[in-house]
Amino acid sequence: MATIHPSAVIDPKARLADDVVIGPYVVVEGEVEFGSGCAVGPFCRFEGPVRVGEGNRFVSHASIGAPPQDLKFKGDPTRLEIGPGNLFREFVTVHRGTPGGGGVTRLGGHSLYMIGAHVAHDCQVGDQVIFANNGTLAGHVHVGSYATVGALSAVHQFCSVGEYAFIGGGTIATKDVLPFMKTVGSRPARCFGPNSIGLERRGFSEERLRAIKTAWRYLRSPKLTTSEALERIGEELGDAPDAMRLLEFIRASERGVILANG
């Protein structure tokens, strides 16, 4: 049977695995499901429908599954899904989805959400992502796996952040953030090329790094338009999956991407 502090308030609709630990003054409302190995610290609040995967830890004062901050929302039955093995530090907030955004906010697994991080309605976040203190996503943002969102950064609604992207502290991203790259600054944010050290730490080989760097040289070349750079990447780096991922990401972008000139 789950271990529940006497001061906690748990809705009868909630479902807790036998080894879940619920700390003091926790409030669980509605249909909230906790997988095995979850631990919830003091003063956290959950508002279902929420499904929490195995091995998640919530340190304290987190607000998980609150209604979306969307004036069109009328109490529709939307939900939040959280993968396994995440760590949520103090005052993290994650909101449920909206009908217009598919109805589901979805977080992957094995990520770190530091103090004050915010994930708005309908966001889709991959695995092993790091949100530094007060990193913020507006609604409908997609974040690829292994990305880092720096402290006090904000990503505009409907933007995409590519996998392995690094967003520096204080950045305001109003366009899509390229995978594998370092993006820093505000109004405009700028891309400063491949996050070589971070990619090396993730096990990228020299061959993979070389292809990414070559693709970046074409993208920032003053002699090439973006269309010409993409054509060159496709012709010369067609057998390099990471370079092709860059090409596909840029072509699929609806908001435009952040490049060297913002």
Secondary structure in CASP SS format (residue, H / E / C, confidence):
PFRMAT SS
TARGET T0000
AUTHOR 0000-0000-0000
METHOD secondary structure of the structure
MODEL  1
M C 1.00
A C 1.00
T E 1.00
I E 1.00
H C 1.00
P C 1.00
S C 1.00
A C 1.00
V E 1.00
I E 1.00
D C 1.00
P C 1.00
K C 1.00
A C 1.00
R E 1.00
L E 1.00
A C 1.00
D C 1.00
D C 1.00
V C 1.00
V E 1.00
I E 1.00
G C 1.00
P C 1.00
Y C 1.00
V C 1.00
V E 1.00
V E 1.00
E E 1.00
G C 1.00
E C 1.00
V E 1.00
E E 1.00
F E 1.00
G C 1.00
S C 1.00
G C 1.00
C C 1.00
A E 1.00
V E 1.00
G C 1.00
P C 1.00
F C 1.00
C C 1.00
R E 1.00
F E 1.00
E E 1.00
G C 1.00
P C 1.00
V E 1.00
R E 1.00
V E 1.00
G C 1.00
E C 1.00
G C 1.00
N C 1.00
R E 1.00
F E 1.00
V C 1.00
S C 1.00
H C 1.00
A C 1.00
S E 1.00
I E 1.00
G E 1.00
A E 1.00
P C 1.00
P C 1.00
Q C 1.00
D C 1.00
L C 1.00
K C 1.00
F C 1.00
K C 1.00
G C 1.00
D C 1.00
P C 1.00
T C 1.00
R E 1.00
L E 1.00
E E 1.00
I E 1.00
G C 1.00
P C 1.00
G C 1.00
N C 1.00
L E 1.00
F E 1.00
R C 1.00
E C 1.00
F C 1.00
V C 1.00
T E 1.00
V E 1.00
H E 1.00
R C 1.00
G C 1.00
T C 1.00
P H 1.00
G H 1.00
G H 1.00
G C 1.00
G C 1.00
V E 1.00
T E 1.00
R E 1.00
L E 1.00
G C 1.00
G C 1.00
H C 1.00
S C 1.00
L E 1.00
Y E 1.00
M C 1.00
I C 1.00
G C 1.00
A C 1.00
H E 1.00
V E 1.00
A C 1.00
H C 1.00
D C 1.00
C C 1.00
Q E 1.00
V E 1.00
G C 1.00
D C 1.00
Q C 1.00
V C 1.00
I E 1.00
F E 1.00
A C 1.00
N C 1.00
N C 1.00
G C 1.00
T E 1.00
L E 1.00
A C 1.00
G C 1.00
H C 1.00
V C 1.00
H E 1.00
V E 1.00
G C 1.00
S C 1.00
Y C 1.00
A C 1.00
T E 1.00
V E 1.00
G C 1.00
A C 1.00
L C 1.00
S C 1.00
A E 1.00
V E 1.00
H C 1.00
Q C 1.00
F C 1.00
C C 1.00
S E 1.00
V E 1.00
G C 1.00
E C 1.00
Y C 1.00
A C 1.00
F E 1.00
I E 1.00
G C 1.00
G C 1.00
G C 1.00
T C 1.00
I E 1.00
A E 1.00
T C 1.00
K C 1.00
D E 1.00
V E 1.00
L C 1.00
P C 1.00
F C 1.00
M E 1.00
K E 1.00
T E 1.00
V E 1.00
G C 1.00
S E 1.00
R C 1.00
P C 1.00
A C 1.00
R E 1.00
C E 1.00
F E 1.00
G E 1.00
P E 1.00
N C 1.00
S H 1.00
I H 1.00
G H 1.00
L H 1.00
E H 1.00
R H 1.00
R C 1.00
G C 1.00
F C 1.00
S C 1.00
E H 1.00
E H 1.00
R H 1.00
L H 1.00
R H 1.00
A H 1.00
I H 1.00
K H 1.00
T H 1.00
A H 1.00
W H 1.00
R H 1.00
Y H 1.00
L H 1.00
R H 1.00
S C 1.00
P C 1.00
K C 1.00
L C 1.00
T C 1.00
T H 1.00
S H 1.00
E H 1.00
A H 1.00
L H 1.00
E H 1.00
R H 1.00
I H 1.00
G H 1.00
E H 1.00
E H 1.00
L C 1.00
G C 1.00
D C 1.00
A C 1.00
P H 1.00
D H 1.00
A H 1.00
M H 1.00
R H 1.00
L H 1.00
L H 1.00
E H 1.00
F H 1.00
I H 1.00
R H 1.00
A H 1.00
S C 1.00
E C 1.00
R C 1.00
G C 1.00
V E 1.00
I C 1.00
L C 1.00
A C 1.00
N C 1.00
G C 1.00
END
